[in-house]
């Protein structure tokens, strides 16, 4: 199923992409696939709901652990990558669609 994610997800992806450009290569998160998805999300384009949900579901535990340690996207690749994919707003919206 193809969906558009909420505006909050678009903002997170856009901000994460902008932050990533300011970081040294060693601190940048995101694979080629993840960056393509982040670009689509940031532009408000439709995305594959199952693919985004699958990634965010797998990445959420690492994101929660990093945030519990007080880490921010500039200090944690786990947080940065989670935001690239639309973060908690995307995950919440996709969970609602599944019920």
C-alpha positions in Angstrom: 0.0 0.0 0.0 1.3 3.4 -0.9 0.6 6.3 1.6 1.7 9.9 2.3 3.1 10.3 5.8 2.1 13.1 8.2 3.6 16.6 8.0 5.6 15.9 11.2 7.3 13.0 9.5 8.2 15.2 6.5 9.7 17.7 8.8 11.8 15.1 10.7 13.1 13.6 7.4 13.9 17.0 6.0 15.7 18.2 9.2 17.6 14.9 9.4 18.8 15.2 5.8 19.9 18.8 6.4 21.7 17.8 9.6 23.4 14.9 7.8 24.9 17.3 5.3 26.6 19.2 8.1 28.2 16.2 9.8 31.5 14.5 9.0 31.1 11.4 6.9 31.9 9.2 9.9 28.9 10.6 11.8 26.3 10.3 8.9 23.6 7.7 9.1 21.7 6.3 6.1 22.1 3.8 3.3 21.4 4.7 -0.3 17.9 3.1 0.1 17.3 5.0 3.4 18.4 8.3 1.9 16.1 7.8 -1.1 13.2 7.1 1.2 14.1 10.1 3.4 14.1 12.3 0.3 10.6 11.0 -0.7 9.3 11.5 2.8 10.8 15.0 3.0 9.1 16.0 -0.3 5.7 14.6 0.8 5.7 11.9 -1.9 3.9 8.7 -1.4 5.9 5.8 0.1 5.5 2.1 0.5 3.8 1.8 3.9 5.0 -1.8 4.5 8.6 -1.0 3.8 8.6 2.1 6.1 6.7 0.3 8.8 9.1 -2.7 8.6 12.2 -0.4 8.9 10.8 1.7 11.7 9.6 -1.3 13.7 13.1 -2.8 13.5 14.9 0.5 14.3 12.6 1.6 17.2 14.5 -0.4 20.0 17.8 1.2 19.0 16.2 4.6 18.8 14.6 4.3 22.2 17.9 3.1 23.8 19.8 6.0 22.3 17.1 8.6 23.3 17.1 7.1 26.9 20.8 7.8 27.0 20.1 11.4 26.0 21.5 11.1 22.5 20.4 13.4 19.7 20.5 12.9 15.9 23.9 14.6 15.7 25.4 12.2 18.3 23.6 9.0 17.4 23.2 7.3 14.0 20.3 5.3 15.4 18.3 8.5 16.1 19.4 10.1 12.9 18.4 7.1 10.8 15.0 6.8 12.6 14.3 10.4 11.8 15.3 10.0 8.2 12.5 7.4 7.9 9.9 9.8 9.4 10.3 8.8 13.1 7.6 8.3 15.6 4.9 10.3 13.7 5.3 7.9 10.8 5.3 4.8 12.9 2.2 5.9 14.8 0.4 6.8 11.6 1.3 3.4 10.0 0.3 1.5 13.1 -3.1 3.1 12.9 -3.5 2.1 9.3 -2.7 -1.5 10.2 -5.6 -1.8 12.8 
